[in-house]
Amino acid sequence: MTHAIPVDDFAPDKAAIAAVIIGVTAFAVAQGLTYPLISLVLEHRNVSPSLIGFNAGCFAAGLATATFAVGWLSRLVRGDRLIVAGLVGCALSLSVFASFDNFWIWCIARFCLGVCVSLIFMLSEAWLNTACPDRLRGRISGLYGAGMCGGFAAGPLAIPLFGTEQGFAFALLAVYVACVAFLTVILSRRARTQPEQAVSGALFKFIRSAPILIGMVAAFAFADIAAISAMPVYFVRLGYSEAFAAVSVTVLALPTALAQPVVGWFLDKTSRSGVAVCSGCLAGLSFIAIPFLQSQAAILIAFGIMGAASFSLYTCALTILGERYAGDTLVAGSAAFALAYAVGSAAGSTTVGAAMDIYSPAAGPIAAGSVVLAFTAWFVVSLLRQRLHRSR
């Protein structure tokens, strides 16, 4: 991780930061509801875990597709307008889930949802890092992470309220996201900054220059999607109720939301690489511990720790991105993050689903934890190599 760029201190663009946090919270509410709800509905319809994982993979494919189009789109349309377009597209995709029952139509809608949220994801990150000074970067990234995790926590609460049999939860969420799009328009008009345009070829240049940051996001995505997509199925197969499976996602996200401002403080005051390594170790070990726990309370505690630790990897990566890069490279970095998230999430949903199919339900969380620990070991080795290279 090189290319450190000094940035002059300036007053944060509060309107832009508010627009970004509100928009990404809406994206998170949508994802927090759709991942467990779609998995539970398909499980109720006797769809295999492998096909459930394939459906989740359609979302990841949409994420990946948008990363290759964001540079072209950002040169045609202003960044804040693209964010609004992404929110409107999310609302339309959610309305499809409320209106149709066909599995393959759901796969197409899931793909479109992935494209739209990827645009929100990439441009919001770039805008956030443009709108805040480095002295506040960790703490503002923590607030951004808290908004995202709070959305993840709120989304699944619709399942116990409205159940899994009707499409009302999807329809209600579509209306909410559409309202957030309108609010984002109002805030963006008051903002002093805009997301930068991406330059041609910058995506792959960034991936080559920052492999550790890409690895952090991929590890987070693997753990995140395994938790919110495959783990509800894991709980149902062990005999827990659908309500417990849905609540587990909220328990996963709520401590994560509360922890991110604290993580942001540590990122501003201590070693950012050290925070990332500790987060990866804690996330992997918590995942592996879940099959060996007996009480529901202990499982939920481990689940909450795992969620807070795994999301901290993303908060670390976002903070270091803004610290070391600037200008149009921020959009390239955000696109690379979205691509890493797509690859990691596709691998997480399919790998854990296949492990549960081939071996046993317990193989799912063990496989997820092992992969996260392997990523963390690679982080440590890469950081040590960098330090040795600098000392010569």
Secondary structure, 3 states (H helix, E strand, C coil): CCCCCCCCCCCCCHHHHHHHHHHHHHHHHHHHHHHHHHHHHHHHCCCCHHHHHHHHHHHHHHHHHHHHHHHHHHHHCCHHHHHHHHHHHHHHHHHHHHHCCCHHHHHHHHHHHHHHHHHHHHHHHHHHHHHCCHHHHHHHHHHHHHHHHHHHHHHHHHHHHHCCCCCHHHHHHHHHHHHHHHHHHHHHHHCCCCCCCCCCCHHHHHHHHCHHHHHHHHHHHHHHHHHHHHHHHHHHHCCCCHHHHHHHHHHHHHHHHHHHHHHHHHHHHCCHHHHHHHHHHHHHHHHHHHHHCCCHHHHHHHHHHHHHHHHHHHHHHHHHHHHHCCCHHHHHHHHHHHHHHHHHHHHHHHHHHHHHHHCCCCHHHHHHHHHHHHHHHHHHHHHHHHHHHHHC
